[in-house]
Amino acid sequence: MSQPPNSHHEEAGGQEGRLRPRPLHRPSVDPAQAATFGRPRGVEGSFDPPAQGREHGGGHGNGNGNGNGAGHQLVSAPPPPESLVEAFRRPPGADGVVLQRPDDDPGTGSRADGEPEAPLWSSSGDPWRDPGSGAVLGGPAVPAADGADERAERPRGPLLSLPEVLFGRRVKPTALALLGVVALLVGAAGGFVGWGLANAGNSLTGELNIAEAQAGKERPAGSIADIARRVSPAVVSIEVKSGQSGGVGSGVVIDPEGYVVTNHHVVSQAARDDAAGITAVFIDGTRAEARIVGTDPKTDLAVLKVNVSNPVAIEVGRSADLAPGDAVVAVGSPFGLENTVTEGIVSALNRPVTAPGENGEPPITYDAIQTDAAINPGNSGGALVDSTGALVGINSLIRTVGTGGEGGSIGLGFAIPVDQVVRISEALIADGEVKHADMGVNAASVAANTSEGAQVRNVVTDGPADKAGITEGDVITMVGDRQVRNAAELTVAVREHEVGEVVPVRIVREGRPFTVDVTLGSD
């Protein structure tokens, strides 16, 4: 090391020719650098003063003014745990084995013959010792058996043939060919049969078109089908035969004892001819002889008795509960077609209708239920039921546009209310006849500027009207609480009351209205 010009040799420690230490030059230290790289607070020397003392024997300074390390004491570390000693100590019998090369080894990188030695990890027996090898997934690092090359392609075994796959064993080519011929013949035969059947079907049926349909028809309670199913067993067909003539109508079983109600005009021929026969035909085809219990020509009702065991009787409802627009169903035998069902509504209530009697009988007059359900000749005497299947009327008359009474339905049918039917039928069953209330007058329908009603044409002497002071020419406009607008309505208004009942009657005489009390008599 070069010395400054004024340097000179001095004796130090009794030795000559020894240079004195060169003055130390300490450059300024950045506080941030010192905080980052400086010694920890409280440490003046190196980080391992004891080790420094061991290396220098405690006789040299450490660069910070200390002359020696005699002040530092070596402290032994505590013994390691027994478990670590057992885990990391040398195996038994390996006390003389060390990791470095033996002393007589020529040195790293050379062999006895002078050739460079290969690294430890170059051995194929332990390829994992290469510290520079990458971390990859591969096969196990084991040597190939008997030094064989792992990359050598393995020999392939014999492949299975088609007969072995199909039959599990080898088959002779002849048998295999015969089997193929049989399969072709079977397929050809099946195709020929299918072709023949297809042609035969086309020739018989032509193009087949199938319409989609529901799996089953629903008939909920209250439907027309349900009503017809329950009502039809109680509706019978009435056959009347007198000599070479006869007629067909309908009837309804109203009592389990075998009483059947029908129209008077259905059995009028048998009522006049004792030799005439009446037959009731039920829905199941059972035929039974019937006899007349009683008839009422004025209301066109009749009651028959049929000797059958346990007949199905219809449920009787109330016509007073009906309202225009209610659904109704007519069941009967129009033109002899038994068990015909038609549907409609109640078109009107309290419709007075009148029809001429047969063979000199009194005219037919009653307060009718008007309906648009199809009613035709032969429906007479049949049932008119409501939406619950209860009897509300007996079909009787229709309005037609034909001649001779042979016209069909035009949507104007009339039925006798069941409330009136029950009252008259009970009287016929009990007495064989029925009496109606009567005023003892004959009247005609009128319509004038001052009044509208039934004008009295004649008065029965000493009759109820005569006793009440009613005279010819008076116009009756009201009976009780019911308005009278025509002669038919006068009749039905009087029959609504009982025989002997006192009823107020409003009349108009010479333009002056007044009311009289009339005690009704019997017809």
Residue, then its C-alpha position, 0 to 999 in steps of 0.5 A: m500500500s502506498q504511503p504519503p511522502n511524510s510517512h516514516h517507519e517507527e517502532a511499534g511494540g518493539q518491532e521495527g519496520r512496522l507501519r502505523p495505521r492510516p488515519l480513518h476517513r469516515p464519510s458523512v452518512d445519510p440518516a435514512q441510509a443509517a436507519t435502514f442499514g445501520r447497526p441496531r440501537g445499542v450495538e457498537g461492534s459486529f453482530d457476533p462479538p463472541a465469534q469475532g473474539r474467537e477468531h482473533g483470540g481477543g487480542h485485536g480491536n474491532g474497529n470501534g476502539n475496543g482493544n480486545g474481546a475479553g469482556h465477552q463471554l461465550v454462552s452455550a446454547p441449550p441442548p436440542p430436544e431428544s426428538l430432534v437429535e433422534a431424527f437428525r443424528r447419524p445412523p448407527g455405524a456411520d460415524g466415519v462417513v462424511l459428505q465431502r470427498p475423501d482426502d485421497d480424492p483427486g478433486t472435484g471435476s476429475r477422475a483417476d484417469g484425468e477425465p472430468e467427472a460427471p455431476l451427481w445428477s447425471s446418473s440415470g439411477d437418480p434423475w431427481r438430484d438435478p437441482g436445475s430440473g423443472a417441476v413436471l409431471g411424468g412417469p416414475a423415475v425408475p430404471a427400465a427393467d434389464g436396461a430396456d428402452e422405455r420408449a420402445e413400442r410394445p408389441r400388439g396382440p392379435l385383434l379379434s375378428l368379426p365372428e369372434v366378436l359376434f359369436g365368441r369363437r371362430v366360425k367357418p366362412t361357409a357358415l357365416a355366408l349361409l347365415g347372411v343369406v338367411a338374414l337377407l331372405v327373412g328381411a325380404a320376406g318381411g318387406f314383401v308382406g308389409w308392402g302387400l298389407a299396405n296396398a290392401g289397406n289402401s285399396l279398402t279404405g283409401e286415405l286414412n284421416i283420423a280426427e282428434a278426440q278426447a279420451g272420454k266424454e264428460r257428463p257432469a251433474g246438471s248437464i242435458a245428458d244427465i237430466a235425460r238419463r234421470v228423467s227418461p225412465a219416468v216418461v212413457s209412450i202412450e199408444v191408443k188403438s180403437g178399431q182401425s184407428g189410433g194415436v200416439g202421445s206421451g205420459v209421465v209417471i207421477d206416482p210409484e203406484g203406477y199413476v200416469v198423467t197425460n193430455h186429455h186429447v191423447v186418450s179422448q178417443a179411448a174415453r169415448d170408446d170403451a172398446a179402445g185399448i191404451t198401452a204404456v211403453f216404458i224406456d226399456g221396452t216394457r209394455a203395460e196396459a193402462r186404464i183411464v182414471g179420470t179426465d178434465p177436458k177443460t184443462d186438457l189433463a187425464v190420469l191413467k193407471v198402469n199395473v207395473s211393479n216399482p215404476v220410476a216416478i218423476e220428481v215433481g217441482r214447482s212451476a211457481d218458482l220459474a222465471p222467463g229465461d230459465a232452462v227447460v228440457a222437453v222429453g216425449s215421443p214426437f211423431g212416435l219417436e220415443n224418448t226424444v229430448t229437446e232443450g230450450i228456455v221458458s219464453a213466458l209465464n202465465r200465458p193464457v191459451t185456449a183451444p177448441g174442444e174435440n167432438g163437442e167438448p168444451p174449449i181447452t183453456y189454461d194458464a200456460i208456460q210458454t217455451d221454445a223447446a221443440i215440441n211436436p205432435g206426439n210430445s203431448g202429455g210429455a214432461l217439461v223439466d227444469s235444470t234440476g230434472a224436476l217436473v214443472g209442466i206437461n206439454s200440451l199445445i203448439r203454435t204452428v203455421g201449417t194447415g190441418g194441425e199437422g205443422g211442426s214446431i216453430g218455437l212456440g210451445f205451451a205446457i200446463p203448469v205442474d202446480q195446476v197439474v198436481r191439484i187436478s190430478e189429485a182430484l181425478i185420482a180421488d173422485g174421478e172428476v174435477k170441479h172448477a170455479d165459475m162466474g156464470v158468464n160468457a165473454a169475448s175479448v175487447a179493446a176500446n179507447t177507455s177499456e181493455g178486457a173481457q166483455v160479458r155477452n150473456v149472464v147465466t140466470d141466478g148465477p154468481a155474476d147475475k147475483a152480483g149485479i153484472t149485466e151484459g155489455d159490462v167489461i171485466t178488467m180485473v178478478g181479484d189481484r189479476q188483470v184481465r185483458n181478454a176472455a181466456e185470461l178471465t177464465v184462468a183468473v177465475r179458476e185460480h180461486e176455489v169454489g165458493e170463494v168471494v172475489p172482488v171483480r172490477i168492471v167498466r160500465e158505460g165508461r164508468p169503472f166500479t167493483v163488485d164482489v162475486t161468490l164463485g160457483s162451480d162449473 
